[in-house]
Amino acid sequence: MKALRKLLVRALGFERYIRFVSRVYLRLVGAGWGRQKYPELFFLEKIIRPGFVCLDIGANLGYYSVALSRLVGPEGQVLAVEPIPDFQAIWQDNVTLSGYPNLTLLPYALGGQNTTVQMGTPERNGLLHHGMTKVAASNPDEHYARTYDVPMRVPDDLLAHLPRLDFVKCDVEGFEHEVFRHMQATLRRFRPLIQTELNGLENRRAVVAVLDKLGYKPFVLSERSELVPCSEAQLSSAVTADFYFQPV
């Protein structure tokens, strides 16, 4: 598979490759493929309701944005946060092709300052990993094949105008603690359900601590596609995983 990916990247170029892959993925998922491989994506069908306002932090190429947009319907809204210009263009094409008019792109990184920050796309074993693009300073030992200077905004400032927020998905490759630390006013105000991928024990513990102070408890998705309380062993595992946080 890696050899095929390298061949396609060499033949198409990086941007055309990820554009092609994202189109294929969205068509397959739209047809119901991937329920076993991507249970969190299909779990949205159980928790997202028409009229919801959803926030997709780290929207990348639009996989969650498209699914959320379909589920919230014409009365709902999806705000997609994606700071990388190359990904923004593909996101825009993908959501346009999907035909959902209820999406808004917020072209920023989120963090503790209204400033400019460098982000990077890592290269591992000769392959660029677009889904692992991150704030470069969060992992200075990573080899970044591409870097981008992008605007950063404080989430509580950026989202202060919202009248409603029901669901937050956050996947920012180890920077989640900084996002939630500077989003506390928004979370206190609306108490949305949160889904976040957490890698790195320090990052995970910091997120749990911030959200615990706000009255949130961690859950995980069971094999029966139900939210169950998260065990201490799961929180202490070094394995990257998705966690859900509910206000209790």
C-alpha positions, 0 to 999 in steps of 0.5 A: 500500500505504501508503494502504491501511495508513493507511486500515486504521489509521484505521478499526480503530485501531492495536492492532486493526490490528496484531492483524488483520495479525498473524493474517493473516500467521500464517495465510499463513505457516502455509500456506507463503506467503512463502518467497521474501520471508522466507527466514530464517523458513523457514530455521528448518525446517533448523536447529531440532530437536525438544527445542531450547530457543530464545530469541526476543529482541524477540518483538513479535507472535509470528511467530518464537515461533510458528514456533519453538514448532512446530519444537521440539515438546512436549519443547522450550521457547521463551522470548519476550522482549517488553517492550511491554504492547500487543505482549505481549497480541497475542503471547499471543493469537497463540500461544494460537490457534496451540495450542502450550503450550511458550512462556514470555513474559519481559516485559522489555527486555534491557540492562546494568542491572536498571532501568526504560527508555523505549522508543518506537514511531516514526512515519514518513510518518504511519504507526506502525512497530510492528516498529521499536519500540526503546530510545528513547535508542538513537536520540534523533533518532527521532520516537516517536509512542508511548513506554512505560516498561518494566522492563529486566533483565540477560540473564545474570541473567535466564537464569541458571536455564536448563539448556539453550539451543540457538538465539537470535534477536535483533532489537531495532532497534540495541540488539543490542550491549548485549544480547550484551555483557551475555549473554556468560556465557550464550553461553559456557555453552551456545554456541547458534546466533545469528540477529540482525538488525543495523542501523547499522555501529557496532552491527554492528561492536560485536556482531561484536567481542563475539561474536568474543571468544567464538569466534563467526564471522559467516555469512549465508544464501545464495540456496540457503538455506545458511549461508556465511561472511560477507564483509567487504563484507557486514559493512561494508554500511549495509544492514540484514540478518540475520546468523548467528553460529556457534561455531567 
